[in-house]
Amino acid sequence: MGVSSSYKATITSYLAGLLFGGCWWLFVDAAIVSAAAPPHYQWFMYCPGIIASLALIMINSVAWSEIGAGGDSIWGDSSDGQLARGFLFSSMIVAFSSVIWSIYLFATKWGTGNVSNVYPGLALIIQTSGILMASFLYFFGRKPDDE
């Protein structure tokens, strides 16, 4: 006896939401910790998480029926889904770029060796990586079963 696709979609959406919220909670905690000791968070250190959140929306705006050949498409006359696949690929590039940006910020601000507390930098990487995982969990969790 298998698990129904609606139950699977419900559970994975809850898990993705918990992961997404937990990652932002971790980031807010790290921002509070970084206010006490240098290097402090600057305005551009919020950008990777915001961009990762936008990438989550972009990735999950593409339906599975649009990716495969045929099916209804909100993208116009693209019955083969090429435009939807291109948008999905671009969305994933944006998501991975936010993770790369957070790693770059960690390396330049907290990887110098003379910083006593690297938690804010690690939280930045964990936040963007977790949002990326939540994006994929939600996207693949709502995939219809091939019955």
N, C-alpha and C positions, 0 to 999 in steps of 0.2 A: 504494500500500500504506500503510494507516494504522497508527497506533500503537494497540495494544490498550488497553482501558480499565483493565485491571489493572496494566499497565506504567506508564500515566500516573498512576494513583493511587499507585503505589509511589514514583515519582520526586517527585511533588508533596508527598507526606508527608515524604520525606527533606528536601526543600528547606524545608518549613515548620518541621520540627524544627530544622534548622540555623539558620534565621532566629530562631526562638524562643530557642534556646540562646545564639546570638550576642548577642541583645538583652539577655539577663540577664547575660551576661559583661561587656558594655559597662557595664551599670549597676553591677555589683560593682566594676569598675575605677574608675568615677566616684565611688563611695562611698569608696574608698581614697584617691583624689586629694582629695576634699573634706575628709577628716580632717586634711589638712596645712594647709589655709588656710580661713578663713571665707568664705562661710557654710557651716557643716557640715550634713550631712544630719541631719535629725531623724526621729523615728519615722514621722510622717505622710507623709514623702516616699517611703516604700516602698509606700504604699497604691495609687497609680495602677498600678504594675506588677503588684501582686498582683490587683487588680481586673481588669486587662486579661487576666491569665492565667485567672482564673475565667470571664471572658467568652469566652475561647477554648474552654473546656470547654463552656460553655452553647451557643455557636453550633454547635459540632460534635456536640452530642448529638442534634440534629434530623436525621433521615434525609431524603433527597430524596423517598422514597416518601410520607412524611408531609406534605410541603408541598403536593403536588398533590392534586387531587380523587381520592378513593378510596384504596385501598391499606390495608395493615395499619397500625395506629397504636398506639403504646404509651401514648397519652394517654386511652384509654377509647373511648367511642362516637363520637368525632369523625371520621367517615369523610371529611368534606370538608377536613380539615386546618386548620380555622380556629384551633384551639387551638395547633397546632404553628407556624403562621405567626405567631401572636401572641407565642409564646415566643421565636421567632427574632427578631422585631422588638424585643422587650424586651432580648434578649441584645445586639443591635447597639447599642441605646441605652446599655447599660452599657459596652460597648467604647468607643464614641465619648466617653462621659462621662469615662472614664479618660484619654483623650488631652487632652480639654479641661482636666481637672484638672492634668495635667502642664504644660500651657502656662500655666495660671494660676500654678502654683508657680514656673515659670521667670520669669515677669513680675514676681512679687512679691519673689523672693529674689535673682535674678541680673540683672534688668532695670533696676536702680536706677541704673546708670552708674558706681558707685564700687567695683565688684567687678572684680578683675584677671583672674580665671579663671572663665569662663562654661562651661567644659567639663562640670562636673557637672550643670548645668541643661539643657544641650543633650542630654546623654546621657539624661536623664529623658524628654525629648520623643521622642528617637529610639527609646528602649526601648518606650514605650507604642505609638508608631506602628508599629514593627516587629512587635510582638506582634499588633496589629490586622491588619497585612498577612499575617502567618503564619496568623491565624484564617481569613481569606478565601481564602488560597492552599490551605489544607487543605480548607476547606469546598467550594470550587468544583473542586478537583482530584479529589475523589472523586465528582463528579457522573457518573451513568451516561450512556453514549453513547445518543443517540437513533437507533437503527438500524432 
